Amino acid sequence: MRKFSKYILGKFYSTLIISTTGFMSVFILAGLIKRLDEFSQYHATAGQILTFLAYKSPQWFLQVFPISILLAQVITVTELKRKNELIAIETSGVSIIRIIKPFFLSGILFCLLIFSADEFAAIKTTKKAYEYYNVIIKGEKKPSYSGKYFNIVMRGRTKNDDDALFFIGFFDSEKNAGGNFSADIENAKGIRNVYAKSFIWKDIWILKDVTERNWNKKNELTEEKHLAVKKYDFPQKPGDFLISQASYEEMNIFQLKKHIDELKEGRVDSYRERVNFHARISSALSALVVITIGLPVGIYFSSVGRMTAVVLSVFISFVYWGCFSLGISFAENAMIPPFVGAWAANIVFIALAVFFIRNKLEH
């Protein structure tokens, strides 16, 4: 059995390397052609073009690798089936579960690879690619912290050295103004909350439509008052918030989880952030999904040629990613819960694969 596992994994991995290389070549070539006119317009050197493509490669790898896994799985199983090797193994008493085990273990390793590539490479290099393109190739100035920002959360301290959790719902850095400002300040007496519908910063925080609330250590509301306008001498400036601010899409998964907890602590909606959190985990498990799908597809379509297997694998991958993207879109628009939106495609496709595998076992 060990020799058989090495045999089929050898076929599988050799096909996987070829398919991954082929798909990556197509994506790199497409990325080059897409920007060829712009590269020519800005007189980009060969080194600059190669650097930009290198920065983009981790993201392209994440897109092509699940397709490559499915293709390698389908081709390997169809060849085993076509040459009657699969039948010979089954008649010798080896169950189909034992046959799929090496693929499944490989799938776990692939999940870790996809997750690591996404968290520690693709997120950073994709941002770096566009910065490199705009600053180095196009010659634009490096972007400053300017523009409109939403859902900014930052921990800090007041001038009295009290812990504080600041939240700004909206901030326009060009006007130094925004809205939905909140500060939860923990002191010796309890917690003090300062909320303002709008604010402007002119060397000092000027809050408008202010509500101040104080809670004691027993979490009992002891004081509440409303003010039209009030100035606050918080030591933080708006620029301090922006420097600490990163898009949740640019955070690694541990930073994102911490950001979600901070939003929850500040009683701020974190729907999109939670969708992104679940989507990162479920997309990493796409390797196991396509491994599970590939076995019944390879068995039921064993009579097809290699070219048909390529087309079939690409088609199934597009259907899978289409369903996955649709679920994410529904979840981001609060039509379904974040968990459901991120995991629905995986659950449905694994359920279909298990159904066909059970059908095969019963016959």
N, C-alpha and C positions, 0 to 999 in steps of 0.2 A: 504493500500500500504506500510505503514511503517513496519507493521508486516511481510509482504512478503519480504521486503528488508532485515530485520533482519534474516528471515528464510533462504534465499538463501545465504546471506553472512556468516551465521553460518556454512552452509555446505561447502561453498567455503574455508573459513579460516581454518576449521578443516582439510580439505584435503590438503591445502597448507602447513600447519605445518608438517603433516605426510610426504608429498612428499619431502619437503625441508630437513627434518631430514634424510630421506632415501637416497637422493642423496648426502648429505654432508657426510654421513657415508661411502658411496661407494668411494667418492673422497679421504677422509682421509685414508681409508684402502688401496686404490691404491697408495697414496703417501707414506705410510708406507712400503708397499711391494716393491715399486720401489727402495727404498734406504735401504732396510733391510740388504743386504750384506755389504753395506758401514758402516751402523751403527754398525754392528758386527765387521767389520775390525778395526774401530777406537775405539771400546769398549765404545760406547756411553751409558750413563746411561738412565734409564727410564725417569728421569726428563728432560734430554737434548732432548730426542726424542719428548716428549710431548711439550716442549717449541718450537722446530722447527715446529711441526705440527700446534701449535697454531698461530705462525707467518704466516704460509701459509694459514690458514683458511679463512681470509677475501677475498683473491683472489679466492679461491675455491667457496666461497659463491656467489660472483659475477657471476661465471660461471653457477652455478646450479639454482640460484633463478629464472631467466626468464623461464627456463624449468619447474620448479616447478609451477610457475604461470600458464603457459599454460596447464599443466597437471591438475591442480586443476580446472581451468576454463572448460576444456573439460569434466571432470568427473562430475562436478556439473550440467552442461547443459544437458549432456546425461541422467543423472538420472532424471532430471526434465521432459525431453522429454519422456523418457521411461515410467514413471509413469503417464503420461498424465497431470502432474501438469502445464506444460508450456501451453498446449492447453487450459486448464481450465482458466488460467489467461488471455490468449489472447481473449477467447470468452467472458470474463466478461468486455471487453472494454479496457484493459490495453495494450498499444502499446509495441512493441518490444524495442523501444527506451527507454521507462520507465524501462523495464526489465534490459537493459544493463547499465543504469545509475549508479547503485551501484558499478558494476564492474569497470566502467570507473573512478569513484571517487577514488576507491581503487588503480587503476593503477597510478593515479597522485601521491598518497602517496608512492607507490612503486618506482616511478621514483626518487623522492626525497631521498628515502632510498638508492637506488643504487648509485646515484650521490654522496651522503655523504659518503657512505662506500668506494667508489673508491677514492675520493679526500682526505679524512681525515684518512683513515685506510689502505686500500689495497696497495697503492703506497709505504707507509712507511714500512709496515710490510713485504711486499714481499722482499724489499731490505734488511731489517733487518734479514729475514730468511736465506738468502744466506750468509750474513756476519757472522751470528751465526754458520751456518753449517761449513763454512771454518775456522773460527778463534777458536771457542769453541770446536766443535766436531772433526774437522780434525787437529787442533793445528797449523794452519798456522799463519804467521804474519799478522797483520792487514794491508790491502792494503794501500800503500802510494799513493801520487799524482804522479804516474809515468805511462808512456805510451804515446799513440798518441791521441791528442785531436783535435776536429774540431769545427769551428764556435763558438769561444769563444768571448763573448761580456761582457764588463765591463765599468761602469762609474767610473771616477776618477778625479783627479785634477793634474795639472802640478806643477812644483816647483814655478811658478809665481802665483799659486792659480787660474788658469783659469780652467773652466769646460772642461772636455774632455770625448769623447766617443771612447773607444778602441775596435778594432775588430782584431782577429787573425783567419785566415781561417784554418791554420794547425799548430800544434805545437807538436814537439817530445821532451818530457821532459828529456829523457835520453841524448839527444844531445844539449839541450837548444837552439834549432834552429827550424825554421819553415818558413812559407811563407804566402803571402797575408796579410800583416800587414797594418792596417789603423788606423789613429788617427784623429778625428775631434776635433779641439781645438777652443773654443769660447773665444775671447778676446775683448778688447775695440774697436778694429778696425773692427772686423767682425769674419769670420771663417777661420781658417787655417787647411788645410788637408795635412797630411803626409801619403803617400802610398809607400810601398816597396814590391817588388816581393818576397824577401827572407830576413831573418834576423838571427842573432845569438846573444846570450846574454853572455857577458864575463865581469861581474860586471858593464856593461854599454850596452845599446842597440846599436848594429852595424847593420844598415840597408843597404841593397844592392838594386841596380836598383831603386833608390828613385825618386819619383815625389812629389814636394811640390807645393801646390796651395793656393792662398789667395783670399778670397772674402770680399768685403766691406759690410757695413750694408744694401746696396741696392741689395745684392746678385749678384753683378757684379764681374767677375773674374778680378783681378788687377795684379796678378803676377803668373807665372808658370815657374818652373825650374826643370831640371833633373840632378841627381847626380848619379855617379856610386856607391859610398859608403859614408855614413855619420854616425857619432856617435850622439846619442841622450841621454840626461841625464834625462829620465823619472823617476820619483820616484818609480814607480811600478816595481816589479820584476816578472818574470814568475810565481813564486809560488803564488803570490797574485792573479793572474788570475785563477789559478787552484783551489784555495780554494773557490773562489766565483763561480766557474763553477759547474753546476749540469746538468745532462742529462735532456733534455726537458721531457723525460718520467717520471722523478722523481719529476718534478715541479707540484705544484697544478695548477688549471686552471687559477688562477689570476696571478701567477708567469709566467705561460706560455704565457698568453696574453701580459704581460709586455715585456717578452723576444721577442715575435714576433714583437712588436712595436719597440723595440731597433734594431732588425735586419733590419726592414724596414727603420728606421732612418739612419742606417749605409749602406743602399743600398745593403743589403745582402739577398740572396735568403732564404726564410723560408718555402719552400714547405712542407717538412716533419713535421715541427712544426705546420703548419696550418692544415695538415691532422689530426695530433694527437689532436689538439684543437677541431675540428669538431667531430671527432670520440668519444671523451669523452662525448659530449652532446648527440649525437645520440644513443650511446650505453646505456646511462642512460634512454633514452626513449623507450628502448626495452620492458620495462614492459607494456607500453601502446600498443605497437605493438602486443605483444602476447595476451593481453587482447582482442584486436580487432579481432585477428585471431581466438581466442578460441570460440567465440560465434557461427559463422557459421559452424566451424568444429564440435562443439558439436551437433548442430542441424542436420546437414547433415549425421553425423555418429552416430546417437542416438541408433542404433541397436547393436553397438559393445559392447563387454564386457570390463571390467576394464583393463585387460592385453593388449588388443588391443589398448585401449585408451592410455596406457603408451607408447607402441611402436610407435603409431601414433604421439603423442606429441613429443617424442624424435626425430623422423624422421623430423617433421616440424621444430623443433629447429635447427637441424643440417643443414637443407637446408637454413634456415634463416641466421645462423651464417656463413655458407659457402659463401653465397652471400655477406654478410657484409664484411667478410675477403677479398674476391675477389675485392670488390670495394676499400677497403683500400690499397690493393697491387697495383692496377692500379693507384691510386692517388699518392702513394709514389714514383712510377716510372714515374710520370709526364705524364701519358697517358690520364688522365682525371683530371678536376679541383678538388681540395681538398673537396669542398662542395659536389660535385656530388658523389665522391667516398665514403664519410662518410654517406651520406643520401639516396643513391639510394635504398638500401635494405629496409629501413623503408618505403619509399614512395611506392615502388612496392607492398610490403606485405599489407600495409594499403589499397592501392587501390584495391587489390584483395579481402580483407575482406569486404570493403564497397560495392563492386560489388555483392558479395554473400548475404550480408545483404539486399541490395535493391531488389535483386531477390526474397528473402524470403518475403519481404514486399509486392511485387507486386502479389505474389501468396497466 
